[in-house]
Amino acid sequence: MLQKIILAVTLCAITSTAASAALLTGTVNTSLSSPQDISAAGTLDWAIWNNTNTATGTSFAPTNVKLTSPGLISNITSATADAVRGVGSLTQTFSYTDGTSPNTLTNSTMGGIISNGIGVANTGPKFTVTGNPGTEYIVSIWGSGGNGSAVGILTASLNGAPDVVLSSQAYTARNGTLFTIHFKPDLVTDLLNIKYLVSPATVGNNQFTAIQAVAVSAVPEPSSIALGVGGLAIVFGKRLWRNRRTAG
């Protein structure tokens, strides 16, 4: 009996380890509570762009990152040929407790990064996230937008997996949206690509989409879970053997 249990658990662990195909899924939350805890979502890494300056550039580094940041999150650039710039008057509030400088933020609004080509369909910011092969990551992306009834379309792309396309609510109050992306790359060179564009269906009146913050955490590996189950199976098997021996 014990041998059968151990064999079943071993086969489960091998099957879990062998499944290494690229993974990409996503969900969207359009009704956010305040504040949003960036530190809780970014156990591996996080970055924010608290930019309100309208000066343009081709690439914007984060204004703050996790104190122990491994640099998984890239700078923000434009998804088109336009420049990017900061934007203010966004209404979602945020908190964090493990930043580089400053170290903390408590229930405060932030700026964001937008494309300078406001009011133009399919324009907006983009960035990438790096991951290790075989590890599943959870990427939290806080977006916003504004002017009229602007709607954002977020597209996540990863080599070897179908694109994930998610839509925001209408940004009538410059409120926030949380996009949650699960991804697992096959190769270290397979980057998660994110772009957040103004929907052609709602373009006009200087409408824009913005990225404010990105956080990264990891999902426990299946092999670790299998080892835990295996330990329980062995304990259970030994107890069953002792009971049978005592009964005999």
Backbone torsions as a table, in degrees:
resi	resn	phi	psi	omega
1	MET	NA	-47.6	-179.8
2	LEU	-61.5	-41.5	-179.9
3	GLN	-62.4	-38.6	179.5
4	LYS	-65.5	-40.2	179.5
5	ILE	-63.5	-47.3	-179.3
6	ILE	-62.7	-41.5	179.5
7	LEU	-62.7	-42.7	-179.3
8	ALA	-63.6	-42.3	179.6
9	VAL	-66.8	-40.8	179.0
10	THR	-61.7	-44.5	178.2
11	LEU	-62.4	-37.4	178.3
12	CYS	-63.4	-43.4	179.8
13	ALA	-65.2	-41.1	179.6
14	ILE	-64.6	-43.0	179.6
15	THR	-62.4	-42.2	-179.6
16	SER	-64.5	-41.1	-178.4
17	THR	-69.1	-35.4	-176.0
18	ALA	-71.7	-24.1	-178.1
19	ALA	-79.3	98.3	-173.4
20	SER	-124.2	19.2	179.8
21	ALA	-67.1	149.3	178.4
22	ALA	-58.1	141.6	-178.3
23	LEU	-124.2	136.8	176.0
24	LEU	-153.5	113.9	176.3
25	THR	-137.8	167.6	-179.7
26	GLY	-162.0	155.6	175.6
27	THR	-137.7	165.8	179.9
28	VAL	-134.7	141.2	176.4
29	ASN	-122.7	116.8	-177.0
30	THR	-104.7	4.9	179.1
31	SER	-126.6	83.3	-172.4
32	LEU	-90.5	143.3	170.8
33	SER	-81.2	167.6	178.2
34	SER	-129.2	136.8	-2.4
35	PRO	-85.7	164.4	171.3
36	GLN	-88.0	129.0	-175.6
37	ASP	-90.0	102.0	-178.0
38	ILE	-70.2	-39.1	-179.3
39	SER	-62.4	-40.7	-179.5
40	ALA	-63.8	-36.5	-179.1
41	ALA	-81.8	-21.9	-175.7
42	GLY	-109.8	64.8	-179.7
43	THR	-69.1	-25.0	175.7
44	LEU	-96.2	-44.4	-174.3
45	ASP	-163.7	154.2	168.9
46	TRP	-155.9	160.1	178.8
47	ALA	-149.6	144.6	176.1
48	ILE	-127.5	155.9	175.8
49	TRP	-125.5	84.4	-179.1
50	ASN	-88.2	60.1	-177.1
51	ASN	-99.4	127.4	173.6
52	THR	-120.5	-5.5	179.9
53	ASN	-75.4	134.5	-177.9
54	THR	-88.3	4.2	175.4
55	ALA	-62.5	136.2	-174.4
56	THR	-93.1	161.5	176.0
57	GLY	-163.6	171.2	179.9
58	THR	-88.6	-20.0	-177.2
59	SER	-153.7	134.7	179.0
60	PHE	-121.4	120.4	173.0
61	ALA	-74.6	157.7	176.7
62	PRO	-60.1	148.9	174.9
63	THR	-81.9	-17.8	174.6
64	ASN	-158.8	149.4	179.0
65	VAL	-137.2	167.2	175.4
66	LYS	-55.9	139.6	-176.1
67	LEU	-55.2	-37.3	-180.0
68	THR	-105.3	35.6	-174.7
69	SER	-60.6	128.3	174.6
70	PRO	-87.4	3.0	176.9
71	GLY	75.7	39.0	-179.8
72	LEU	-76.9	-20.6	-172.4
73	ILE	-106.7	130.8	-176.7
74	SER	-82.0	175.6	168.3
75	ASN	-66.4	164.7	174.7
76	ILE	-97.6	133.5	174.3
77	THR	-127.3	-178.3	178.8
78	SER	-88.3	143.9	177.0
79	ALA	-75.1	-11.4	178.0
80	THR	-125.4	-159.9	-178.0
81	ALA	-82.4	-2.7	-178.9
82	ASP	-72.7	163.0	170.5
83	ALA	-79.9	175.0	174.4
84	VAL	-123.0	160.6	-179.7
85	ARG	-157.3	172.2	178.4
86	GLY	-82.8	166.8	177.5
87	VAL	-151.0	143.6	179.0
88	GLY	-114.5	-165.6	177.5
89	SER	59.8	31.5	173.0
90	LEU	-91.1	144.9	-164.2
91	THR	-101.5	-16.0	179.9
92	GLN	-67.7	139.3	178.3
93	THR	-104.2	154.2	-174.9
94	PHE	-137.4	159.7	171.6
95	SER	-140.1	152.4	169.0
96	TYR	-154.8	160.3	-174.9
97	THR	-130.8	2.2	-176.2
98	ASP	-137.2	43.2	179.1
99	GLY	-81.7	168.0	177.8
100	THR	-79.5	-56.2	176.8
101	SER	-162.3	112.5	-1.0
102	PRO	-74.1	166.4	-177.3
103	ASN	-76.7	-29.4	-175.9
104	THR	-134.0	155.5	170.3
105	LEU	-142.2	136.1	-175.8
106	THR	-128.0	111.7	172.2
107	ASN	47.6	53.9	-176.4
108	SER	-123.9	149.4	173.2
109	THR	-76.7	160.9	178.9
110	MET	-137.8	164.0	171.2
111	GLY	-82.2	-162.1	179.4
112	GLY	-165.0	-177.2	179.0
113	ILE	-116.0	131.7	179.2
114	ILE	-129.9	166.4	171.7
115	SER	-74.9	144.2	177.4
116	ASN	-72.4	-14.5	179.3
117	GLY	-86.0	58.0	-176.4
118	ILE	-67.8	148.8	-179.1
119	GLY	78.6	13.9	-179.0
120	VAL	-120.5	131.3	-178.8
121	ALA	-62.1	147.0	174.9
122	ASN	60.8	31.8	171.7
123	THR	-114.1	153.3	179.5
124	GLY	161.1	-179.3	-178.2
125	PRO	-83.3	161.2	174.7
126	LYS	-145.9	159.8	177.1
127	PHE	-161.2	174.4	178.3
128	THR	-129.9	159.3	175.1
129	VAL	-129.4	133.0	179.6
130	THR	-95.3	141.5	177.6
131	GLY	-142.1	163.0	177.2
132	ASN	-90.5	140.5	179.1
133	PRO	-57.2	137.7	177.0
134	GLY	85.6	-10.0	178.2
135	THR	-100.3	132.4	177.0
136	GLU	-93.1	129.3	-177.7
137	TYR	-113.5	152.0	171.1
138	ILE	-112.9	119.0	-179.6
139	VAL	-111.1	119.1	177.4
140	SER	-99.0	126.0	-176.2
141	ILE	-124.3	118.5	178.0
142	TRP	-98.6	117.0	179.6
143	GLY	-116.4	166.6	175.9
144	SER	-152.6	-172.2	179.8
145	GLY	-177.2	-178.3	-178.7
146	GLY	-172.7	176.5	178.9
147	ASN	72.2	103.1	-180.0
148	GLY	75.1	-138.7	-176.1
149	SER	-108.6	41.0	-178.8
150	ALA	-56.9	137.1	174.8
151	VAL	-122.8	135.4	179.1
152	GLY	-98.6	143.4	174.9
153	ILE	-116.0	113.0	178.3
154	LEU	-96.6	128.2	177.2
155	THR	-118.3	124.3	176.1
156	ALA	-108.4	130.4	-177.9
157	SER	-128.5	141.8	178.6
158	LEU	-149.1	131.8	179.2
159	ASN	-55.7	129.0	177.9
160	GLY	91.0	1.3	-179.3
161	ALA	-136.7	148.9	176.3
162	PRO	-64.7	146.4	177.1
163	ASP	-61.1	149.8	171.9
164	VAL	-109.9	126.5	-178.8
165	VAL	-121.3	123.5	-176.9
166	LEU	-128.5	147.9	-177.5
167	SER	-116.0	142.8	176.6
168	SER	-86.3	178.4	168.2
169	GLN	-78.9	173.6	172.7
170	ALA	-73.6	129.0	-175.7
171	TYR	-88.9	65.6	180.0
172	THR	-74.6	-20.5	-178.0
173	ALA	-124.7	19.5	-178.4
174	ARG	53.2	38.2	-179.4
175	ASN	-83.5	-173.3	-171.8
176	GLY	-111.4	160.0	175.8
177	THR	-135.2	140.1	175.0
178	LEU	-112.1	117.7	173.5
179	PHE	-102.1	129.9	179.9
180	THR	-115.7	118.2	-177.4
181	ILE	-114.3	127.7	170.7
182	HIS	-100.9	128.7	176.9
183	PHE	-144.5	149.8	176.3
184	LYS	-141.1	112.8	-177.8
185	PRO	-82.6	155.1	173.2
186	ASP	-83.3	-33.9	-177.4
187	LEU	-128.4	154.6	179.3
188	VAL	-66.4	-22.2	177.9
189	THR	-83.8	-5.7	178.9
190	ASP	-85.3	96.7	-177.6
191	LEU	-86.3	147.7	168.6
192	LEU	-78.8	120.3	179.6
193	ASN	-105.0	128.3	-179.4
194	ILE	-123.6	130.7	170.1
195	LYS	-132.6	144.0	-175.6
196	TYR	-129.3	103.8	-167.8
197	LEU	-114.8	156.9	174.4
198	VAL	-73.5	128.0	179.5
199	SER	-65.0	133.2	177.1
200	PRO	-60.8	-23.6	-178.0
201	ALA	-73.1	-17.8	-175.4
202	THR	-127.1	17.7	-175.4
203	VAL	-72.0	152.6	179.1
204	GLY	128.5	163.6	175.1
205	ASN	58.6	40.6	177.2
206	ASN	58.0	37.6	-178.9
207	GLN	-75.5	151.9	-176.1
208	PHE	-151.4	163.2	170.0
209	THR	-121.2	147.9	-175.8
210	ALA	-132.8	147.8	168.3
211	ILE	-108.0	128.8	-179.1
212	GLN	-108.4	-41.2	-175.2
213	ALA	-155.4	152.4	177.6
214	VAL	-138.5	135.3	178.8
215	ALA	-132.8	146.8	-176.0
216	VAL	-129.9	132.7	171.4
217	SER	-135.1	171.1	-177.7
218	ALA	-117.5	144.8	173.8
219	VAL	-86.3	135.2	178.1
220	PRO	-54.5	137.6	-178.1
221	GLU	-66.8	142.4	178.8
222	PRO	-56.8	-32.6	-179.1
223	SER	-64.8	-36.1	177.6
224	SER	-66.2	-41.4	177.5
225	ILE	-63.5	-41.9	-179.6
226	ALA	-63.1	-37.9	178.7
227	LEU	-64.5	-38.8	177.9
228	GLY	-64.4	-43.3	177.2
229	VAL	-64.0	-38.6	179.2
230	GLY	-61.6	-41.0	178.2
231	GLY	-62.8	-41.7	177.6
232	LEU	-64.8	-37.9	-179.7
233	ALA	-64.8	-40.0	-180.0
234	ILE	-66.0	-43.9	178.5
235	VAL	-60.9	-44.8	179.5
236	PHE	-63.1	-41.0	-179.1
237	GLY	-64.4	-41.7	179.0
238	LYS	-65.1	-40.2	179.5
239	ARG	-64.5	-41.9	178.3
240	LEU	-63.2	-40.5	179.1
241	TRP	-64.0	-42.5	179.2
242	ARG	-64.2	-41.4	179.6
243	ASN	-62.1	-41.7	-179.8
244	ARG	-68.0	-37.3	-179.1
245	ARG	-67.4	-40.3	178.5
246	THR	-66.0	-40.2	179.9
247	ALA	-66.6	-30.0	179.6
248	GLY	-76.9	NA	NA
